[in-house]
Amino acid sequence: MHTEDVVTILQEDNSIILNCTYDKNSKEDIAKRNIRWQKQINGGFEDIALFSPPGKQEPFIVKEKHPWYNNRTILIAPNTSMAAVMIIKDPVCSDEGIYQCRIKYYSDSSVKTKTTITIVGFAAKKPEEFSMSSNELEENQSISLTCHADVGSPQGYVQILKIPQYPNTPEVIYTSNTTNIRTENCTEYINVTTTYTVTREDNGAMFLCSSQNGLTPGLGPNRELSKITVIYGPGIPAVTIKLSKSVNYVGDSLTIECSADSNPPPVFTWSFLFENKSEEQIELPHHKSSLTFKSLHPTDSGTYTCTATNTARTKYSNTNSVSVLVRISKEMSISCDHCGNTKICQHNNGRNECVFNIWIFIAFVFIITSVIFAVIFIILRRIPQKSTETNDKLNIER
């Protein structure tokens, strides 16, 4: 046996079709009027229409149900297939409910009854209204969500869901009670308001209101709201020294980085307090998240403080500090006089080193090359002069 649940839209559908298909083996028989469409009334099932197998008595509405069904019901019992079809025209509110197809089978040794259930309900509809008190909030503030919907039947209710930005998976944050309040046109309305406290993880999330009932598979008709913005932070900044060393030497490079979680992104300011001094901090004209020193000086020793401020709520800020020590290495304090004339003194990784002065070599090569060119030039100048003198002597002798 087989039947299917029926979902109808009262204002749009002009009939309810209840179809019961069945079969039997060669040793079974079904007596006439033993195929019944019934409805659950006051906790028990009562007959509405009686059917017989193909070729036997025509189906009919039971006398007690004539006032409700006789003039608006079509009964079909095909002669070529095993089916019992009841079509209820012009549905009314009272047609909602649980129906049952009940068949009694006879055989030589037993009598058995088979039943199958069909639920007739009214479709849930897209919420007519869904609103929120604000779409921009600060962290830990509460948002008010209001939803008004025709949830249909049976057991209609409303769900409000949150869809985070990451991951994009709906999460139920509110489920209403089921309703039994029905209007004159059979609609079942629920009007609910709930509150939800947002966190920073809710930034970019959306809210959704869904109409649900006992016949709604999964997410029902729904309405969405736009994404919300959650203003938060900053927390205490993380201040770190890139490639941190316990002591930095004059000439070393150094980068101090500052980071903080905030929405909108924070603005950074820096201040500096000289080492071993209790003077007021000096505000640095720098508004980036990092400070970079290409070549440290002894005066760079001290405490660097990063302040992160939320531009949307400037009263919220946090600070953190880091100390930097800049020293002159022992090697660097040694005089470079011993490097001589052909070498120069260079500072490398906190040490003074004597390295060959390449410019001396270049100057030497330049001088030698210049001398060679000068000698060649003089020689070439003198050869034409000698040739001229020889020619003059020959002419005199002639």
C-alpha positions as CSV (number, residue, x, y, z in Angstrom):
1,M,0.0,0.0,0.0
2,H,1.1,3.5,-0.7
3,T,-0.1,7.1,0.0
4,E,1.5,10.5,0.1
5,D,1.2,13.5,2.3
6,V,-0.7,16.4,0.7
7,V,0.3,20.1,1.2
8,T,-2.2,22.6,-0.1
9,I,-2.4,26.4,-0.4
10,L,-6.0,27.1,0.5
11,Q,-6.3,30.3,-1.4
12,E,-4.7,28.8,-4.6
13,D,-5.4,25.1,-4.7
14,N,-9.0,24.1,-5.7
15,S,-8.8,20.4,-4.6
16,I,-7.2,17.9,-2.4
17,I,-6.3,14.6,-4.0
18,L,-6.0,11.5,-1.8
19,N,-4.7,8.5,-3.7
20,C,-4.3,5.0,-2.2
21,T,-2.7,2.3,-4.3
22,Y,-2.6,-1.3,-3.2
23,D,-2.0,-4.9,-4.3
24,K,-2.7,-8.4,-3.3
25,N,-1.4,-11.9,-4.1
26,S,-3.4,-14.7,-5.7
27,K,-4.4,-16.3,-2.4
28,E,-5.8,-13.0,-1.0
29,D,-9.2,-11.4,-1.5
30,I,-10.7,-8.1,-0.7
31,A,-14.4,-8.0,0.0
32,K,-16.5,-5.1,-1.4
33,R,-16.6,-2.0,0.8
34,N,-13.4,-3.1,2.6
35,I,-11.3,-0.3,1.1
36,R,-11.9,2.8,3.3
37,W,-10.7,6.4,3.3
38,Q,-11.0,7.5,7.0
39,K,-10.1,10.7,8.9
40,Q,-8.9,11.1,12.4
41,I,-11.6,12.8,14.5
42,N,-11.4,13.3,18.2
43,G,-8.6,10.8,18.5
44,G,-10.1,8.0,16.4
45,F,-10.6,7.3,12.7
46,E,-14.0,7.6,11.2
47,D,-15.1,6.4,7.7
48,I,-15.6,9.0,4.9
49,A,-15.8,6.9,1.8
50,L,-16.0,3.1,1.0
51,F,-14.4,1.5,-2.0
52,S,-14.5,-2.0,-3.5
53,P,-11.9,-3.8,-5.7
54,P,-12.2,-3.4,-9.5
55,G,-15.4,-4.8,-11.0
56,K,-17.3,-4.7,-7.8
57,Q,-19.6,-2.1,-6.1
58,E,-19.1,1.6,-6.9
59,P,-17.5,3.8,-4.2
60,F,-19.7,6.0,-2.1
61,I,-19.6,8.6,0.8
62,V,-20.9,7.2,4.1
63,K,-24.3,8.7,5.1
64,E,-23.0,10.3,8.2
65,K,-20.5,12.4,6.3
66,H,-22.8,13.6,3.5
67,P,-23.2,17.1,5.0
68,W,-19.4,17.7,4.7
69,Y,-18.4,15.7,1.7
70,N,-21.2,14.6,-0.6
71,N,-21.5,17.6,-2.8
72,R,-17.8,18.4,-3.1
73,T,-16.1,15.0,-3.3
74,I,-15.3,12.8,-6.3
75,L,-14.6,9.1,-5.8
76,I,-12.6,7.1,-8.4
77,A,-12.1,3.4,-8.4
78,P,-10.5,2.4,-11.7
79,N,-11.5,-0.9,-13.2
80,T,-8.0,-1.7,-14.5
81,S,-5.9,-0.7,-11.5
82,M,-5.9,-1.2,-7.8
83,A,-6.5,2.3,-6.5
84,A,-8.9,4.3,-4.3
85,V,-8.9,8.0,-5.2
86,M,-10.8,10.6,-3.2
87,I,-10.8,14.2,-4.5
88,I,-12.0,16.9,-2.1
89,K,-13.0,20.0,-4.1
90,D,-13.0,23.6,-2.7
91,P,-10.9,22.9,0.4
92,V,-11.9,24.4,3.7
93,C,-10.1,24.7,7.0
94,S,-11.6,21.6,8.5
95,D,-10.1,19.5,5.7
96,E,-6.8,19.7,7.3
97,G,-5.8,16.6,9.4
98,I,-4.7,13.0,9.3
99,Y,-6.3,10.6,6.8
100,Q,-6.0,6.9,6.6
101,C,-6.4,4.3,3.9
102,R,-7.5,1.0,5.5
103,I,-7.9,-2.3,3.6
104,K,-9.0,-5.7,5.0
105,Y,-7.5,-8.8,3.3
106,Y,-9.0,-12.3,3.5
107,S,-7.3,-15.6,2.9
108,D,-8.0,-19.3,3.7
109,S,-6.2,-19.1,7.0
110,S,-6.4,-15.5,8.2
111,V,-7.8,-12.0,8.0
112,K,-5.4,-9.0,8.1
113,T,-5.7,-5.3,7.9
114,K,-3.3,-2.9,6.3
115,T,-3.3,0.9,6.8
116,T,-1.3,3.8,5.5
117,I,-1.4,7.5,6.7
118,T,-1.7,10.7,4.7
119,I,-1.4,14.1,6.4
120,V,-3.2,17.0,4.8
121,G,-1.9,20.4,5.8
122,F,-1.6,24.0,4.7
123,A,1.7,25.3,3.3
124,A,3.9,27.6,5.2
125,K,4.5,30.9,3.5
126,K,7.3,33.3,3.2
127,P,7.4,35.6,6.3
128,E,5.5,38.9,5.6
129,E,7.9,40.9,7.8
130,F,11.3,40.4,9.2
131,S,13.3,43.3,10.8
132,M,16.1,44.1,13.2
133,S,16.7,47.0,15.5
134,S,20.1,47.9,14.0
135,N,22.6,46.5,11.5
136,E,25.6,48.2,13.2
137,L,26.4,47.2,16.8
138,E,29.2,47.2,19.2
139,E,30.5,43.9,20.6
140,N,28.3,42.4,23.3
141,Q,25.4,44.6,22.4
142,S,22.0,42.9,21.8
143,I,20.0,43.1,18.6
144,S,16.2,42.8,18.5
145,L,14.8,40.5,15.7
146,T,11.0,40.6,14.8
147,C,9.3,38.1,12.5
148,H,5.7,37.9,11.4
149,A,4.7,34.8,9.3
150,D,1.8,32.5,8.2
151,V,3.3,29.2,9.2
152,G,0.5,26.9,7.9
153,S,-0.3,23.6,9.6
154,P,0.0,21.2,11.2
155,Q,2.2,22.3,14.1
156,G,3.4,25.6,12.5
157,Y,6.3,27.5,14.0
158,V,9.0,30.1,13.2
159,Q,12.7,29.6,13.2
160,I,15.3,32.5,13.2
161,L,18.8,31.5,12.0
162,K,22.1,33.2,11.9
163,I,24.4,32.7,8.8
164,P,28.0,33.5,9.8
165,Q,30.3,35.0,7.2
166,Y,32.8,32.1,7.8
167,P,31.7,29.4,7.5
168,N,28.5,30.0,5.6
169,T,26.5,27.4,7.6
170,P,23.1,28.4,9.1
171,E,22.7,28.1,12.9
172,V,19.3,28.2,14.6
173,I,19.3,30.8,17.3
174,Y,15.5,30.8,18.1
175,T,12.6,28.5,17.7
176,S,9.0,29.6,18.6
177,N,6.3,27.4,20.1
178,T,3.9,25.8,17.7
179,T,0.6,27.6,17.1
180,N,-3.0,26.6,17.1
181,I,-4.3,30.1,16.4
182,R,-6.2,30.1,13.2
183,T,-7.8,33.0,11.4
184,E,-11.1,32.9,9.4
185,N,-9.2,32.1,6.2
186,C,-7.3,29.2,7.7
187,T,-4.0,31.0,8.0
188,E,-2.0,30.5,11.2
189,Y,0.1,33.5,12.1
190,I,3.0,33.7,14.5
191,N,4.5,37.1,15.5
192,V,7.7,36.8,17.5
193,T,10.4,39.1,18.8
194,T,13.7,37.8,20.2
195,T,17.0,39.3,21.1
196,Y,20.5,38.1,20.3
197,T,23.8,39.3,21.8
198,V,26.5,39.7,19.1
199,T,30.2,38.9,19.4
200,R,33.1,39.9,17.1
201,E,32.7,36.6,15.3
202,D,29.3,37.8,14.2
203,N,30.7,40.6,12.0
204,G,29.4,40.1,8.5
205,A,26.7,37.6,9.6
206,M,23.1,37.6,8.2
207,F,19.9,36.6,10.0
208,L,17.1,34.6,8.4
209,C,13.5,34.0,9.4
210,S,11.9,30.7,8.2
211,S,8.2,29.5,8.3
212,Q,8.0,25.9,9.3
213,N,5.4,23.2,10.0
214,G,5.1,19.5,10.2
215,L,5.1,19.1,6.5
216,T,8.1,21.3,5.7
217,P,11.1,19.3,4.8
218,G,14.3,21.2,5.8
219,L,14.4,25.0,5.6
220,G,11.0,26.5,4.9
221,P,10.0,29.7,3.0
222,N,12.2,32.4,4.4
223,R,13.2,36.0,4.4
224,E,16.8,37.3,4.9
225,L,18.2,40.6,6.4
226,S,21.3,42.4,5.2
227,K,24.7,41.7,6.8
228,I,25.4,43.2,10.2
229,T,28.6,45.1,11.2
230,V,30.0,44.5,14.6
231,I,32.4,47.1,15.9
232,Y,35.0,45.7,18.3
233,G,38.5,46.1,19.7
234,P,41.2,46.8,19.7
235,G,42.6,44.3,22.2
236,I,46.0,44.7,23.8
237,P,48.4,45.0,20.8
238,A,51.1,42.5,20.2
239,V,54.5,44.3,19.9
240,T,57.3,42.3,18.6
241,I,60.9,42.8,17.4
242,K,61.6,41.1,14.1
243,L,64.7,38.9,14.5
244,S,64.8,39.9,18.2
245,K,68.2,40.0,19.9
246,S,68.9,40.7,23.6
247,V,71.4,43.4,22.6
248,N,71.6,45.4,19.3
249,Y,74.7,47.2,18.2
250,V,75.3,50.5,16.6
251,G,74.7,50.2,12.9
252,D,72.4,47.2,13.1
253,S,69.0,47.3,11.4
254,L,65.9,46.8,13.4
255,T,62.1,46.5,12.8
256,I,59.4,46.7,15.6
257,E,56.0,45.4,14.6
258,C,52.6,46.1,16.2
259,S,49.3,44.3,15.6
260,A,45.8,44.3,17.1
261,D,42.4,42.8,16.2
262,S,39.8,45.5,15.6
263,N,36.9,46.4,13.4
264,P,37.3,48.8,11.7
265,P,41.1,48.2,11.5
266,P,43.0,50.2,14.1
267,V,45.2,53.3,13.8
268,F,48.6,53.0,15.3
269,T,50.6,55.7,17.1
270,W,54.1,55.4,18.6
271,S,55.9,57.0,21.5
272,F,59.4,56.7,22.9
273,L,61.1,57.0,26.3
274,F,64.9,57.2,26.4
275,E,66.7,54.5,28.3
276,N,67.2,55.1,32.1
277,K,65.3,58.4,31.9
278,S,62.0,59.3,33.6
279,E,61.1,62.1,31.2
280,E,57.7,62.2,29.4
281,Q,57.4,60.0,26.4
282,I,58.1,61.5,23.0
283,E,55.4,61.1,20.4
284,L,56.8,59.8,17.2
285,P,55.5,61.1,13.8
286,H,54.7,57.7,12.6
287,H,51.3,56.0,12.1
288,K,52.1,52.7,10.6
289,S,52.0,49.3,12.2
290,S,55.8,49.0,12.2
291,L,58.9,51.0,12.9
292,T,62.1,50.4,10.9
293,F,65.6,51.5,11.7
294,K,68.2,51.1,8.9
295,S,71.1,51.9,11.2
296,L,70.8,52.1,14.9
297,H,72.4,54.8,17.1
298,P,73.0,54.7,20.8
299,T,70.2,57.3,21.3
300,D,67.7,54.7,19.9
301,S,67.9,52.8,23.2
302,G,64.7,53.0,25.2
303,T,61.1,51.9,25.4
304,Y,58.8,52.0,22.4
305,T,55.1,52.1,23.0
306,C,52.5,51.2,20.4
307,T,48.9,52.5,20.9
308,A,46.1,51.0,18.8
309,T,42.9,53.0,18.5
310,N,39.5,52.1,16.9
311,T,38.6,54.8,14.5
312,A,34.9,54.2,14.9
313,R,35.0,54.6,18.7
314,T,38.1,56.6,19.6
315,K,37.5,56.2,23.3
316,Y,38.6,52.6,22.9
317,S,42.4,52.1,22.7
318,N,45.0,49.8,24.1
319,T,48.8,50.0,24.4
320,N,51.8,47.7,24.7
321,S,55.5,48.4,24.9
322,V,58.9,46.8,24.1
323,S,62.4,47.8,25.1
324,V,65.4,48.1,22.7
325,L,69.0,48.1,23.9
326,V,71.7,49.6,21.5
327,R,75.3,49.1,22.5
328,I,78.8,49.9,21.1
329,S,80.6,46.5,20.7
330,K,84.2,46.1,22.2
331,E,85.5,45.4,18.7
332,M,84.0,48.7,17.5
333,S,85.7,50.7,20.3
334,I,89.1,49.6,19.0
335,S,90.9,52.2,16.9
336,C,91.1,51.6,13.2
337,D,94.6,53.1,13.0
338,H,96.2,49.7,12.5
339,C,94.4,49.3,9.2
340,G,97.3,51.2,7.4
341,N,97.1,53.1,4.2
342,T,95.8,50.3,1.9
343,K,92.9,49.3,4.0
344,I,89.8,50.9,5.4
345,C,87.8,50.3,8.7
346,Q,84.3,48.9,8.2
347,H,81.6,48.0,10.9
348,N,80.0,44.6,10.4
349,N,77.7,42.9,12.9
350,G,79.0,44.9,15.8
351,R,82.7,44.6,14.8
352,N,85.3,46.8,13.2
353,E,87.1,45.1,10.3
354,C,90.1,46.2,8.2
355,V,89.2,45.6,4.5
356,F,91.2,46.3,1.4
357,N,90.4,49.7,0.0
358,I,89.5,49.0,-3.6
359,W,89.7,52.7,-4.5
360,I,93.4,52.7,-3.9
361,F,93.8,49.9,-6.4
362,I,91.6,51.7,-8.9
363,A,93.6,54.9,-8.4
364,F,96.9,53.1,-8.9
365,V,95.7,51.5,-12.1
366,F,94.4,54.8,-13.3
367,I,97.8,56.5,-12.7
368,I,99.8,53.7,-14.4
369,T,97.4,53.8,-17.4
370,S,97.7,57.6,-17.7
371,V,101.5,57.4,-17.6
372,I,101.6,54.8,-20.4
373,F,99.3,56.9,-22.6
374,A,101.4,60.0,-22.0
375,V,104.6,58.2,-23.0
376,I,103.0,56.8,-26.1
377,F,101.7,60.2,-27.0
378,I,105.1,61.9,-26.7
379,I,106.8,59.2,-28.8
380,L,104.2,59.5,-31.5
381,R,104.7,63.3,-31.6
382,R,108.5,63.0,-32.0
383,I,108.4,60.6,-35.0
384,P,106.9,63.1,-37.5
385,Q,109.4,65.7,-36.4
386,K,112.4,63.5,-37.1
387,S,111.0,62.6,-40.6
388,T,110.8,66.3,-41.4
389,E,114.4,67.0,-40.4
390,T,115.7,64.1,-42.6
391,N,113.9,65.4,-45.6
392,D,115.3,68.9,-45.1
393,K,118.9,67.6,-45.0
394,L,118.4,65.7,-48.3
395,N,117.1,68.7,-50.1
396,I,120.2,70.8,-49.0
397,E,122.7,68.3,-50.2
398,R,121.0,68.3,-53.6
